[in-house]
Amino acid sequence: MLPDRLPIKLTKDFTFDLIKVEGGIFWMGDDNGQYDYEKPVHQVDLDTFYLGEFPVTQGLWKAVMGSENNPSFSKGITGRWSRSPGWILWEKKKKVRRDFCIT
């Protein structure tokens, strides 16, 4: 059985908590939807996964990606509860997701 909370120690001063999200089956889509990507209604089966308890902050970004790789316009704030990195390139978001993908 997986734990409900998974603390990840990134540095000696920085821990990021992941929360377990139980997997399951649900129906997704809309046969009458306005857009093609909504169709057809289909069954989705998700495995249990972990999700960050809080949004990504400047401090978390710096701990994972390093300060040189920060594309944000507001780089000066680095505390755990500081603001999010703002605009981030999709490729960098995918790397963070790969680095923290725990199933």
FENBELLIN-V172017 format. One record per residue. RES is the residue in three letters. NEAR is the number of other ideal C-beta (glycine too) atoms within 10 Angstrom. Layout:
# FENBELLIN-V172017
((RES:NEAR) (RES:NEAR))
This chain:
# FENBELLIN-V172017
((MET:4) (LEU:11) (PRO:10) (ASP:10) (ARG:10) (LEU:14) (PRO:10) (ILE:16) (LYS:10) (LEU:14) (THR:10) (LYS:6) (ASP:9) (PHE:17) (THR:12) (PHE:20) (ASP:12) (LEU:18) (ILE:14) (LYS:16) (VAL:12) (GLU:10) (GLY:11) (GLY:10) (ILE:8) (PHE:8) (TRP:8) (MET:10) (GLY:13) (ASP:11) (ASP:9) (ASN:7) (GLY:12) (GLN:8) (TYR:7) (ASP:7) (TYR:7) (GLU:13) (LYS:13) (PRO:10) (VAL:12) (HIS:9) (GLN:9) (VAL:10) (ASP:8) (LEU:12) (ASP:9) (THR:11) (PHE:15) (TYR:20) (LEU:10) (GLY:15) (GLU:12) (PHE:12) (PRO:9) (VAL:17) (THR:21) (GLN:22) (GLY:20) (LEU:23) (TRP:24) (LYS:20) (ALA:20) (VAL:18) (MET:18) (GLY:9) (SER:11) (GLU:6) (ASN:13) (ASN:18) (PRO:13) (SER:15) (PHE:8) (SER:13) (LYS:14) (GLY:7) (ILE:13) (THR:16) (GLY:10) (ARG:14) (TRP:8) (SER:16) (ARG:12) (SER:15) (PRO:25) (GLY:13) (TRP:9) (ILE:17) (LEU:10) (TRP:7) (GLU:7) (LYS:15) (LYS:12) (LYS:10) (LYS:14) (VAL:17) (ARG:9) (ARG:8) (ASP:9) (PHE:17) (CYS:9) (ILE:11) (THR:9))
